[in-house]
Amino acid sequence: MSDDQRGSVGGDVTADADPDLAVGADAFVDRGTDLEVAVVGAGAVGATAAYDLAREGADVTLYDRGQVASGSSGRAAGICYDAFADPLDAEIAGDAIERFRALSGDETFPFVECPYIWLVREGDDERADAIREQVSRMQDHGVVALEMDADSLADRFDALRADDVAVAGIAGAAGYTEPASYTACLVAAATGAGATLEAETPVEVQTDPTRVVLEDGSEHPVDAVLVAAGAHSKRLLADAGLPIAMKPYRVQALVASVAGELTEPICYDATDEFYVRPHPDGLLAGDGTEEVEADPDEYDRDANDEFAADLLERVSHRYPETEFSLERAWAGLCTATPDRDPLVGHLEDGVYVATGFQGHGFMRAPAIGERIAGEILGGDGIDAFDPTRFDGDEAFSISEGMTVDWDEESS
């Protein structure tokens, strides 16, 4: 998922470093004041981890080769929901939403509550069965989710066309925000808690001893390095002799103005493979996943020539009474892994990673940042996301992150 956040991501955004704003503070172990930590990547995950580390007393420096949120976080869709059939994914997503709510406000960033629905069309029987199974599994582990038929969907959301819908799921714990504003807020909170921001500062990661190396050749030994540099994480770690099983891939999105106002819902049409959400300028929509590995330095940041027209035609089918006018379209990067679970945790002595989120990195950033900070401070990692579960040289195909395909073995 991607979004075009072309405004400033610094300056006026401020955040209170009050630890009461943080959810789940008991995850941390009291050893922060003993640690010097480098966080590489001032995106949503890196900024959150830097904040959580700094407020526990770690000496944190947050590096980025560009500006705050200048990579994938600045182009994220900003969609947040807990509609996951896997219990761990649902737990992390639920924690993230609670933290979005706790941290948001007039002086930080907006978080707009908005129901999330995902649907399939008549005739798409396999995906329809998957939605029914997903909703059942979600209910089993406490996610507030309901199954809806076409009539119920039409009654609840009158802007949506529903007469061709076989089944839909709806999750109430959902919303959206502006990713660049969130990231800038957490960077401000981190620096307020004592962290140092080094933007426009490319670094290399080296081991034995663990250190970062600046372009001028100066070296800074640290107790721990967290590589949360999105699509650039693979190269950073490879240069340090630490291969990871991750591939960046290109995605596309657009913003369109609308005649009137669309305030809800967030919607994923699984049959036609696109998502939409309300946006201050009208509506944000995306798909355009390219299932080939992309070069994070050389990829085309502009949308393909036919992308916007094709997507708006499909969106118009779902919103038949709404007129759309294209405002802008663009491309960004997501990151894939062989099993579609992220790589989060300890790689080797002093080196940690957080990447491979299959397009779900921003929505989980508040919880993932907190958890990886807790691991660096001596707590437990997330076993299912252990980056050492792969050797790093695996051959695998890229698959889209947003899907309703159901794998019984993952239940």
N, C-alpha and C positions, 0 to 999 in steps of 0.2 A: 504494500500500500504506500502511496506517496502523496504528498501535498506540496504546493508551492508556497513556501513561507518567504516572501521576498522582502519583508519589512525588517527593521532593526531587531536584533535579538539581544541587545545589551542596553546600556544606558539607563532608562527610567525604571526597568523592572527591578524590584527589590523583594527580599524575602527575609522573614524572621528566622534566625537560627535556633529558635526555641525547641528543645528536644521534645516538648509535649506535642509538637506537630507530627512527630514521627510515629508510625504505627509499628508495633511489635518490637519496641526497644529492648525487650528482654532477650532478643536473639544475640546480643553482643556480649562478648567476653571482655572483662576489664583488663585489657593490655594495650589499649590504643595509644597511651602516652609513651609507650616504649618503641613505637614503630615509625619509620619514615617510609612513606608510600608514594609511588608515582602512578598516576592514573593517566593512561594514554587514550585520548578520545573524549572531547567535550560535547558528546551527544547526550541523549536522555539517560542512558544507562550509566555512562561514565560520570556525568554530573551528579546523579543520585548517589552513586557509590562514594564519590568524593565528599559529598555532604555528610553522609552517614559515617564515614571514616573520620572526618574532621570533628564532628560533634562528639565523637568518642575520644578525642584527644590525640589522634594520629597527626603526624606532620605530613600534610598532603600537598603535592604539587600536581595540578591538572594541566596536561599538555594537549595541544591540538595543532595539527599542521595548518589549519585554517582558523576561522572564527568559531565561536560557540554555535552549535547546531548548523554548521555549514555543510554537513554531510547528510546522511540518510535521515537523521532526526528532523532536520529542517524541511524535509520533504515527506514526512510521514502523514498518514491520513488523519491521525488524531482520534480514531475510533477505539472505544474501550468497552469491553463486555466480558462477562464470565461464562459465556455459553460454550463450555467445553465438556465433552463427555468423559474425558480422562480426569480422575479426581485430583491429581497433582496440578494439571493445567488449570482446572477450575479454582483450586485453592489459591494458586499464585495470582490468577486474574482477579479473583475476588479481593485479595489483599491489596492489589494494585488499585482497584477502583476505590476502596476505602481510603487509601492514601491520597489519591487524586482529590477526593472530596475534602479530606482534612487539610490539605495544603492549598487548595484553590481559594480564591477570594478576589475582592476588588483590587487589592494591592499586589497580587501575585499573578494568577492566571485564571481564566474561566474554566469551569467544568460544567457542562450543560447535561443534565439528566435527560435521557432520550431512550425509549425502548428500541431494542435490536430485534429484527426479525430476519429469518432466513427461510427461503421458500424454493420449491421446485414446481415445474409445470406438469400438467397432465401428460401422461405417456412416459414420463421420466421415472419409471417404477423403481429402479435400483436406488436412486437418490432419495425418492420418497420413503422407501423403507429405511434408509439410513437416517433420515430426519426423525422418523418415529422412534428408532432405536436410540438415537442421541438424546432426545427429550426424556425418554424413559430412564436412561442412565444418569442424566443430569438430576432428575428428581430423586433418584436413589441416593445420591450423595449430597443432597441439600441445595442444589442450584434451583433458584426460582425460575422455572421454565414451563411453558405450556404448549401443547399442540393445538393448531388452529386449522379449521377448514376454510374453504373459499368464502363462504357466507360470513363467517366470523371475522375474517380478515377484512372484507369489504365494509362491514359494519364499524370496525374499529379504525380503519385508515381509509377515509373516503377518497383521498388523492390517488391511491394505488389501484391499478387494475387487478382484479382478483378472479375474474371468471375463468381464467385458464390455469389457476393454481390447484395442484393436487393436494398439497399439504404445506403447512408452514410451522415453524417453531418461533416462539417469542420469549425473550429474556428481559426481565425488568431491570436487572442490575447492569445498566449500560449507560453510555453517554459519549460525549466527544469534547475535545479541547483543541487548543492550538499548540502543536508540538514545540515550536520555537519558543513560545512564551513560557511553557513549562520548563524547558531546558535552561533558558536564561534565568528563570526564577531559582532553580536548584543550584546553578553556578553561583548566583548571588548569595544564596543561603550558605553554600560551601565556603565562599570567601569570608562571609560574615562569621563563620565558625572557625576561621583561621587558616583555611586552605589558600594556596597561591595559584592563580591562573596564569598560564604561559600560553597565550594564543599565538598563532602564526609562528609556531616553534616546532618544526619537524624533529622527531627524535628516532634513534634506533634503540632497540632493546637488546641487551647483552646479558649473558649469564656467567657465573663462576668468576667473579662475584656478580650478583644481580645488580644491574645498573642501567641508566639511560645515557645515551651519547648524543650530544647536540651536534648541529651542522658544523660548528667551529672546532669540533673534536674534543671539547671538554666533556668529562665524564662525571656522572653523579651517582655514586653508590647509594642504594636504597635497600631496605629490608624486604620490600615487595613491590612488584610491578603488576598492575592490572591493565591488560590490553583490552579495551572496549572501543576499538576504532572501526567498528562496522565492517564494511567491505575491505578495508585496508588491513584488517587484523591478520589475515592469512599471510600477507607478504611480510608484515612486521615480525611475525613469529618465525616464518621460514628463514628470514635473515639471521635470526638468533639460533637457528638449528632446531626449531621446534615446529615441525609440520602439523597442521590441523586439517581435519576432514570437513572443509567448508568451501563453498563456491558462491561468489557473488552472481546475481542475475538481475536483469533489467526489468523494470515495471513502468507503467505509464498511468497518468491520471489527468483530470481536468477539473476546472471550475466553470460552471455556467450560471448566468443570471436567469431568473425566472420571473414570469409575469404573476404577481401575487407573492405568497409567502409559503414556504414549506418548512414546518417546524418539527415534523416527525414523519416516519421513523428513520432510524438507520436500517438499511435493507441490503441483504445479499441475495441476489437471484442466482441460485446455484446452477440452474439449467443453462442460463445465458452467460454465466460466469462474469458478473460485474457486481460492484457494491456502490451504494450511494449513501450520503449523509447530508443533513442540513449544513449550510455554510453561511457565514455572514454576507457573502455576495450572492447567495442563492442555493446552489447545490454542488457538492463535490462528488465526483464519480471516478471509478478506476477499474482497470483490469490490465490488459496489455502485457501480461507476463510473457517473457521470452525465456524458454527453458534451455538456455545455453549459458555457459560461463562468460561473464563480462569482465572487462579490464576496468578496475575501479578508477584508473587515471585517464583512460581514453574513451570511455563509453559516451554515447551521444545523449546529452542532457535534454535535448528537444524531443518532443513526441514525434512518432512516425507520421507521414503525410496524411494517411487515411484514418489514423487512430480516432481523432475527435469526432469526425462525421459518423463513423461506424458506431462508436460507443453512444453518442447522443441519439442515434436511431433506436438502439436497443433500450436506452433509458426512456425514451418517449413511448415505447410500447408499454412500459410498466407505469408510466405517468401520462396517460393519453389526453388528459384535460389541461396539461401544463405546457406552456411554451418556454423553450430553452434558447438561450443565446450564448454561444461560447465566449468566455472571457479569456481563458488561457489554458494551455496544456503543456505537459512536461514529462520527463522521465527521471526516475531515481533507481536506486539499487536496493535489493533485499539480499539476504544470505541464506543458503540452503545447507543441510547436512544429510548424510545418508539415511537417517531414520526420522528426519524432520523434527527432532528434538534439538534444542540449542546446546551449545558447548559453553558451560558455565562452571568455573571452578579452577582447581589447582592443576597446573600442567607439570611443573617440576619445582624444586626448591626456589621459592621466592617469586614465581611467575604464575599469574592467574589470567584467565580469559573469560570474556562474555561476548559471544557472537553466535551467528547461525540461527536467527529467530524466525525464519520463514515468513517475514512480513509482520510478525506479532511482537517485535521488540519494543516499540514505543508503548503499546498498551500494557506491557508487563514491566516497564522500566522501574516504576516505584517499588515494586516487590523484588525484582531481580537485583536492583542496585543495593537494596537493603540486605538481601541474602548473601551476595558476594562480599559485601563489606563485613558482614558477620563472620564469614569463613576466613577472610584475611585476618580478622581479629582473634581467630582461634576457635571459632564455632564450627559446626558441622556444615558440610557442603550439601548439594542436592544430588543424591546418588544417581538419579536417572539422567541428569545432565552432565555427569562427569566427563570432561573432555578427553580423558585418557581411555575412554571405552573404544576409541578408534586409534589406529596407528598413525593416521594422517595421510596415508598414501592410497586410501580406498578409491576405487572407481565407482561412481554412482551417477544416476540421472537426477537432474533438477526437476522438482515437482512444485506446483503452486501451493502456497501455504494455506490460503483460504479455500476450504473444501468441506463437503459433507460426506466424503467417502468414509465408510465405517470399516475399521479393521478389528475384527473380533479378538485377535491376539493382543491388542493394546488395551482391552477393556479393564 
